[in-house]
Amino acid sequence: MTDTHITTDELVIIEAYFHHDTPISHIAKRIGRARQTVHNVIAYLRDGHTALDYYQRHQENKKRCGRKRMVLPTDNHIRCPTLSRILFNMLMLVRRQNNLL
């Protein structure tokens, strides 16, 4: 099952239904979302916020998700244990071949 984020259109619809005192279960059925999702938005709206505030908070939270950016070293030397192991194994193989000849 894919995780789909709530859209701005859905937020505006939830906010409109909220101002008309529509029950959460009816809102959820009409927009095709889980009751918990709609409840989270309604709880935020009850605190005096707007759909735009909810969306902006959501965007800020998304920035902290996912893989963090890597900063590669600026040294001229590569410091990678895997690469070092590969080079070492290649050197040992060459030495063994030279000893056999």
C-alpha positions in Angstrom: 0.0 0.0 0.0 1.4 3.3 -1.0 1.6 6.2 1.4 -0.1 9.3 -0.1 0.1 12.7 1.5 -3.0 14.7 2.0 -3.4 17.4 -0.7 -4.2 21.0 -0.3 -7.6 20.5 -2.0 -8.4 17.9 0.7 -7.3 20.2 3.4 -9.6 23.0 2.1 -12.5 20.5 1.9 -11.9 19.3 5.4 -11.7 22.9 6.7 -15.0 23.8 4.9 -16.8 20.7 6.4 -15.3 21.6 9.8 -16.9 25.0 9.7 -20.2 23.4 8.9 -19.9 21.0 11.9 -19.9 17.9 9.7 -19.0 14.7 11.6 -15.5 13.4 11.0 -16.8 10.0 9.8 -18.8 11.7 7.0 -15.9 13.9 6.0 -13.6 10.8 5.8 -16.1 8.9 3.6 -16.6 11.8 1.3 -13.0 12.5 0.6 -11.8 8.8 0.8 -9.4 9.2 3.7 -9.1 7.4 7.1 -11.0 8.9 10.0 -7.7 9.3 11.9 -6.2 11.5 9.1 -9.3 13.7 9.1 -9.3 13.8 12.9 -5.7 15.0 13.0 -6.5 17.9 10.7 -9.7 18.7 12.6 -7.8 18.7 15.9 -5.3 21.2 14.4 -8.1 23.4 13.1 -9.8 23.4 16.6 -6.6 24.9 18.0 -7.3 28.0 15.9 -5.1 27.2 12.9 -6.0 27.1 9.2 -5.6 24.6 6.4 -2.7 26.7 5.1 -1.0 26.5 8.5 -1.4 22.7 8.5 0.1 22.5 5.0 3.1 24.7 5.9 3.8 22.6 9.0 3.5 19.5 6.9 6.1 20.9 4.4 8.5 21.8 7.2 8.2 18.3 8.8 8.8 16.6 5.4 12.1 18.4 5.1 13.4 16.4 8.1 12.4 13.1 6.5 14.4 10.8 4.4 18.1 10.3 3.8 20.4 13.0 5.0 22.8 14.6 2.6 26.4 13.2 2.6 29.4 15.5 2.7 32.3 13.9 0.9 35.8 14.5 2.1 37.9 17.0 0.2 41.1 15.1 0.8 43.0 13.8 -2.2 43.3 10.4 -0.5 40.3 8.1 -0.6 39.5 6.8 2.8 37.2 3.9 2.2 37.6 0.6 4.1 36.1 -1.4 1.2 38.3 0.1 -1.4 41.4 -0.4 0.8 40.4 -4.1 1.2 40.0 -4.5 -2.5 43.4 -2.9 -3.3 45.0 -5.0 -0.6 43.5 -8.2 -2.0 44.6 -7.2 -5.5 48.2 -6.5 -4.3 48.3 -9.9 -2.6 47.0 -11.7 -5.7 49.7 -10.0 -7.8 52.4 -11.0 -5.4 51.2 -14.6 -5.3 51.2 -14.7 -9.2 54.8 -13.3 -9.3 56.0 -15.9 -6.8 54.5 -18.7 -8.9 56.2 -17.5 -12.1 
